[in-house]
Amino acid sequence: MIDSDKRRKIFDQVRTKAEARGTPIDGDPEFLAWVELWIRGEFDISSLRSRYDKLVLHRAQRKREPAASVQEISNSFLPAAETDQDVVDDVGEDRPSSSGASDC
């Protein structure tokens, strides 16, 4: 088994090489906490990788969610009983008929 000092050296070398390539190691505090747990030997590298994969997946899901949230945010500016469809319906009521005939 690799001791903590050796694991720290491994991580520091990997971090240095990644930064030199222009692809720095993820600075997410949660990920770095997991790295520290790996360094202390509290879990193996496959557990670290698995946790990181889940973190990346969670981030990707969060990036896709804002599109749905925009609709919720825009609806939050309307009175409680109104939705986008209510607004469309209201606007449609003010439009002249499509036949072009005047009601006058």
C-alpha positions in Angstrom: 0.0 0.0 0.0 1.2 3.5 -0.8 1.7 5.8 2.2 0.2 9.3 2.5 3.5 11.1 1.6 3.8 9.1 -1.6 0.2 9.8 -2.5 0.7 13.5 -1.9 3.8 13.5 -4.2 1.8 11.7 -6.9 -1.0 14.2 -6.7 1.4 17.2 -6.7 3.2 15.8 -9.8 -0.1 15.2 -11.6 -1.3 18.7 -10.8 2.0 20.2 -11.9 2.0 18.3 -15.2 -1.7 19.2 -15.9 -1.1 22.9 -15.3 2.0 22.8 -17.6 -0.3 21.3 -20.3 -2.8 24.0 -19.8 -5.4 21.6 -18.3 -5.3 22.3 -14.6 -6.8 19.8 -12.1 -10.4 20.6 -11.1 -10.4 23.1 -8.2 -13.8 22.1 -6.9 -13.6 22.1 -3.1 -15.6 18.9 -2.9 -13.3 17.1 -5.3 -10.2 18.4 -3.5 -11.6 17.1 -0.2 -12.0 13.7 -1.8 -8.3 13.9 -3.0 -7.3 14.6 0.6 -9.3 11.5 1.7 -7.5 9.5 -1.0 -4.1 10.8 0.1 -4.9 9.8 3.7 -5.8 6.3 2.4 -9.5 6.5 3.3 -10.5 5.2 -0.1 -8.8 3.9 -3.2 -8.3 5.7 -6.5 -11.2 4.0 -8.2 -13.5 5.4 -5.5 -12.1 8.9 -6.1 -12.6 8.5 -9.9 -16.2 7.3 -9.3 -17.0 10.2 -7.1 -15.5 12.6 -9.6 -17.5 11.1 -12.5 -20.7 11.7 -10.5 -19.7 15.3 -9.8 -19.1 15.9 -13.5 -22.4 14.3 -14.4 -24.2 16.5 -11.8 -22.6 19.6 -13.2 -23.7 18.7 -16.7 -27.3 18.2 -15.5 -27.2 21.6 -13.7 -26.0 23.3 -16.9 -29.0 21.8 -18.8 -31.5 22.9 -16.2 -31.4 26.7 -16.6 -33.3 26.5 -19.8 -36.3 25.1 -18.0 -35.7 27.5 -15.1 -35.9 30.5 -17.4 -39.6 29.7 -18.1 -40.2 29.4 -14.3 -38.5 32.7 -13.7 -40.4 34.5 -16.4 -43.7 33.1 -15.0 -42.7 34.3 -11.6 -43.0 37.9 -12.8 -46.6 37.4 -13.7 -49.5 37.7 -11.3 -50.2 34.3 -9.6 -53.1 33.4 -11.8 -51.4 34.2 -15.1 -49.2 32.0 -17.2 -47.6 32.6 -20.6 -50.7 31.1 -22.2 -53.0 33.5 -20.3 -50.9 36.4 -21.7 -51.1 35.0 -25.2 -54.8 34.6 -24.9 -55.2 38.2 -23.6 -53.1 39.6 -26.4 -55.1 37.6 -28.9 -58.3 39.2 -27.7 -57.1 42.6 -28.6 -56.2 41.7 -32.1 -58.5 42.5 -35.0 -60.2 39.6 -36.6 -58.2 37.8 -39.2 -60.8 38.4 -41.9 -59.7 42.0 -42.1 -63.3 43.2 -41.7 -63.9 46.1 -39.4 -66.3 45.9 -36.5 -67.3 49.6 -37.1 
